[in-house]
Amino acid sequence: MPRFQRARAEGEEQRTTAVELFYDLVFVFAVTQVSHLLLHDLSWRGAGRAALVLLVVWWAWNYTTWVTNELDPDSVVVRLLLIGIMLASLLLAIAIPRAFEDRALLFAGAYVTIQAGRHLFLTFAAAEAGTLERRRAGRILTWFIVAGVLWIVGGLAAGSARPWLWLAALAIDYTAPVVTYWVPFAARIQTSAWQVETAHFAERFQLFVIIALGESIVVTGATAAGLDVTPARAAAFAVAFLTTAALWWLYFDYVAQIAQRRLELAARRVEMARDAYTYLHVVLVAGVIVAAVGDEIVIAHPTSGLSTAEIATVAAGPGLYLLGLAVFRRRVAGTFAPKRVAGAAGCVAAGALGAVLPALGLTALVLAVVVAVIASEHIAAGRRAARGEPSPLERLEAANT
């Protein structure tokens, strides 16, 4: 067995450890920084910058999650590795507000340190020479180094060159898993070279959704705490909280459980883990962050009319979340989610009415759309039960007995 690996007992599910939860605390702060970056520049440029930064934060967290799915977090060496990555992640988060200005090199340097440093450890400390583990870690390290050059050059560049260099680096980072870290003149590594312990893996991504939802609660509370409490503001606060609760309900009522079970049963588990969790979950996180920014805007100005950018923010967050859930279901289950797609369209329609509604009216209408999706799904489940038909999870279990 390679060094520092998790001990895998037959039939035993691995769970998230205390040190992994401790590590996640940095990303509560990082997600808050991303939401503030977007709030301070509600333009196409600001949205693009916030999206780039979120994808960087997500990619740093995502790779560490894949690593701790195999490594033993109770090992002293792995704990020290996680604490080191945690420190670099904190520096990354600190740099976010001025990542495109005077802290660009700190932002890029921290990210490259996280990615390259982690896989230097995997290649030369955790894996022995000549093993598959060293070969696959070395391939990933190679891609990180190539992208890292562009990240650092972008951090040193000035003017419009920086975002273009960083977009190129990000494209390299996000393409790498799709081509399974192909390197010229070397034998391709198959996805079967990786293993996924499904209970731990799915739980980690579920917890990041909780992190994003928690950030939304923090933003809602902090915004309301700093302002005078009026009836309209109290109503906006309540609607913001209920929207966050509805977003939680949409994912954790049954989607998370079914998706985890489908991942466990998947014949091509690594590909499903990569597509459904590594790539698609960041869409859900983005939806929650945009929704949190919209909540902050509405709580601050509940009776005012909103600008076009503010209207788009309020409507787009829940809409993006619903659309992300629909695509997630398509990848995991291979089925369509018409109610959630209709809900996303309903959020767009609500946004179209934003020009004639005050902020509170718009956010209440968006909440009504999300609640209607939840209600329609529960009504459909009740009718299915009344007909004696099994639930989706029961059908899944029955098909695999």
Buried (B, 14 or more C-beta within 10 A) or exposed (E): EBBBBBEEEEEEEBEBBEBBEBBBEBBBBBBBBBBBBBBEBBEEEBBEBBBBBBBBBBBBBBBBBBBBBBBBBEBEBBBEBBEBBBBBBBBBBBBBBEBBEEBBBBBBBBBBBBBBBBBBBBBBEBBEEEEBBBBBBBBBBBBBBBBBBBBBBBBEBEEEEBBEBBBBBBEBBBEBBEEBBBBEEEEEBEBEBBEBBBBBBBBBBBBBBBBBBBBBBBBBBEBBEEEEEEEBBEBBBBBBBBBBBBBBBBBBEBBBBBBBBBBBBBEEBBBBBBBBBBBBBBBBBBBBBBBBBBBBBBBBBBBBBBEEBBBBBBBBBBBBBBBBBBBBBBBBBEEEBEBBBBBBBBBBBBBEEBEEBBBBBBBBBBBEBBBBBBEBBEEEBEEEEEEEEEEBEEEBEEEEE
